[in-house]
């Protein structure tokens, strides 16, 4: 059984985050999994390859906050997790209280649960700009 498109995407994210060259990546596929392309991987090959990536230092994101479920017009779980991650990187705090205060002040929302899909893009952009501004300073 071949792997899913999400698993293929995760492999490419890991390759990118680890800074592997195409030659290094292909070598790992052939040596470890016995295939020449990611699309040829089965579940066992995927597990082995992800094990190698984790050994090399890749850490997949794990869910850290509540999932409010799929709600039409509202931010997806992935968007909420990205907001939480960027907030933590910027503020250094793992507590969402500060995020809730910031959301209320700048976007008029008292909690992440009220962020719409449209507003999520604005929130993510604002947080990225804040983070970049602090990095530049």
C-alpha positions as CSV (number, residue, x, y, z in Angstrom):
1,X,0.0,0.0,0.0
2,X,1.4,3.4,-1.0
3,X,1.6,6.4,1.3
4,X,-0.8,9.3,1.3
5,X,-0.2,12.7,-0.2
6,X,0.1,14.2,3.4
7,X,2.9,11.7,4.2
8,X,4.7,12.7,0.9
9,X,4.4,16.3,1.9
10,X,5.8,15.6,5.4
11,X,8.8,13.9,3.8
12,X,9.5,16.9,1.6
13,X,9.1,19.3,4.6
14,X,11.6,17.1,6.6
15,X,14.0,17.1,3.7
16,X,13.8,20.9,3.4
17,X,14.1,21.5,7.2
18,X,17.1,19.2,7.4
19,X,18.8,20.9,4.4
20,X,19.4,17.7,2.6
21,X,20.6,17.9,-1.0
22,X,18.8,16.0,-3.7
23,X,21.7,13.5,-3.8
24,X,21.7,12.9,-0.1
25,X,17.9,12.4,-0.1
26,X,17.9,10.0,-3.0
27,X,20.8,8.1,-1.4
28,X,18.7,7.6,1.8
29,X,15.7,6.5,-0.2
30,X,17.7,3.9,-2.1
31,X,19.9,2.7,0.8
32,X,17.3,2.6,3.5
33,X,14.0,1.9,1.7
34,X,15.1,0.3,-1.6
35,X,13.1,2.8,-3.8
36,X,14.1,5.6,-6.1
37,X,11.1,7.8,-5.6
38,X,8.9,8.9,-2.7
39,X,5.8,7.7,-4.6
40,X,7.2,4.2,-4.5
41,X,7.3,4.1,-0.7
42,X,5.1,1.8,1.4
43,X,4.1,2.4,5.0
44,X,7.2,0.5,6.3
45,X,9.5,2.6,4.1
46,X,7.8,5.8,5.3
47,X,8.3,4.8,8.9
48,X,11.9,3.9,8.3
49,X,12.6,7.2,6.4
50,X,10.9,9.3,9.1
51,X,13.0,7.4,11.7
52,X,16.1,8.5,9.9
53,X,14.9,12.1,9.6
54,X,14.1,12.2,13.4
55,X,17.6,10.7,14.1
56,X,19.0,13.6,12.0
57,X,17.1,16.1,14.1
58,X,13.7,16.6,12.4
59,X,10.9,17.1,14.9
60,X,7.4,17.0,13.4
61,X,5.0,19.5,14.9
62,X,2.6,18.1,17.5
63,X,-0.8,19.4,18.4
64,X,-0.5,21.7,21.4
65,X,-3.9,23.3,21.7
66,X,-7.5,22.4,21.6
67,X,-9.2,21.5,18.3
68,X,-12.5,23.2,17.9
69,X,-13.5,20.9,15.1
70,X,-14.2,21.6,11.5
71,X,-16.4,24.7,11.4
72,X,-17.5,26.3,8.2
73,X,-15.9,29.7,7.7
74,X,-13.7,29.4,10.8
75,X,-9.9,28.9,11.0
76,X,-8.7,25.4,10.5
77,X,-6.8,23.4,13.2
78,X,-3.6,23.9,11.2
79,X,-4.0,27.6,11.1
80,X,-4.7,27.7,14.9
81,X,-1.6,25.6,15.5
82,X,0.5,27.9,13.3
83,X,-0.8,30.9,15.2
84,X,0.1,29.2,18.5
85,X,3.6,28.3,17.3
86,X,4.5,31.7,16.0
87,X,3.1,33.3,19.2
88,X,5.3,31.0,21.3
89,X,8.4,31.7,19.2
90,X,7.8,35.5,19.4
91,X,6.7,35.8,23.0
92,X,8.7,32.9,24.5
93,X,5.7,32.0,26.6
94,X,3.7,28.8,26.2
95,X,0.6,30.3,27.8
96,X,-2.2,31.5,25.5
97,X,-3.4,34.2,27.9
98,X,-1.1,36.8,26.3
99,X,-2.2,35.7,22.9
100,X,-5.9,36.2,23.9
101,X,-5.1,39.7,25.1
102,X,-3.3,40.5,21.9
103,X,-6.1,39.1,19.8
104,X,-8.6,41.2,21.7
105,X,-6.6,44.4,21.4
106,X,-5.8,44.1,17.7
107,X,-8.6,42.0,16.2
108,X,-11.5,42.2,18.6
109,X,-11.6,38.5,19.4
110,X,-11.3,37.2,22.9
111,X,-10.1,33.7,21.9
112,X,-8.7,31.6,19.1
113,X,-12.0,29.8,18.8
114,X,-13.5,33.0,17.3
115,X,-10.9,33.4,14.5
116,X,-12.4,33.1,11.1
117,X,-10.5,31.6,8.1
118,X,-10.2,35.1,6.7
119,X,-9.0,36.6,9.9
120,X,-6.5,33.8,10.5
121,X,-4.5,34.9,7.5
122,X,-4.3,38.4,8.9
123,X,-3.3,37.2,12.3
124,X,-0.6,34.9,10.9
125,X,0.8,37.7,8.8
126,X,0.8,40.1,11.7
127,X,2.6,37.6,13.9
128,X,5.2,36.9,11.2
129,X,5.8,40.6,10.8
130,X,6.2,41.0,14.6
131,X,8.6,38.1,14.7
132,X,10.7,39.4,11.8
133,X,10.8,42.9,13.3
134,X,12.2,41.5,16.5
135,X,14.7,39.4,14.6
136,X,15.9,42.5,12.7
137,X,16.3,44.6,15.9
